[in-house]
Amino acid sequence: MDTLAQFIQRKREALGLTPLGLSHKCNVPTVIIEEIEAGRELFLSVTIRQNLAKGLKCSPEEIKILEKDFVTEEVPMEVMDVLKQRILNGETELYCPKCESPLVVRIEKMYDIEDNLELVPRGYCSKCVFQIK
């Protein structure tokens, strides 16, 4: 059975698309497609899953079944909020609250429906399934 990364890459290549081509076809940022294919995005939002499914000519359920389930309730929301704020403050040397391995962090620039810029902190653990979404 394929991983999510393998499935997306295989379907994309079968359609003769590059990550950039799939990005344009699905209206999903190229960085997200690259993160999925690199195995760093393990859980997708409903919108991204639906857009990918449409572009890859498969059902959203085919994608959903390959996603990893992980529980963020194990990490208190207060800890998550502190990590998010530290990312927004520009800190890059952060560690996973679950396994204490280094976190890979970034700030994603997104726009709301009124075209206002929103800075969204993102991150994932370099060793375990912990993610900041």
Salt bridges, closest charged atoms under 4 A:
ASP2 OD2 - ARG10 NH2 2.63
GLU13 OE2 - ARG12 NH2 3.87
GLU35 OE2 - ARG40 NH2 3.40
GLU35 OE1 - ARG106 NH1 3.82
GLU37 OE2 - ARG12 NE 2.61
GLU41 OE2 - ARG106 NH2 3.99
GLU41 OE1 - LYS133 NZ 2.56
GLU67 OE2 - ARG49 NE 2.57
GLU74 OE1 - LYS98 NZ 3.87
GLU91 OE1 - ARG86 NH2 2.84
GLU108 OE1 - ARG106 NH2 2.98
GLU108 OE1 - ARG122 NE 3.55
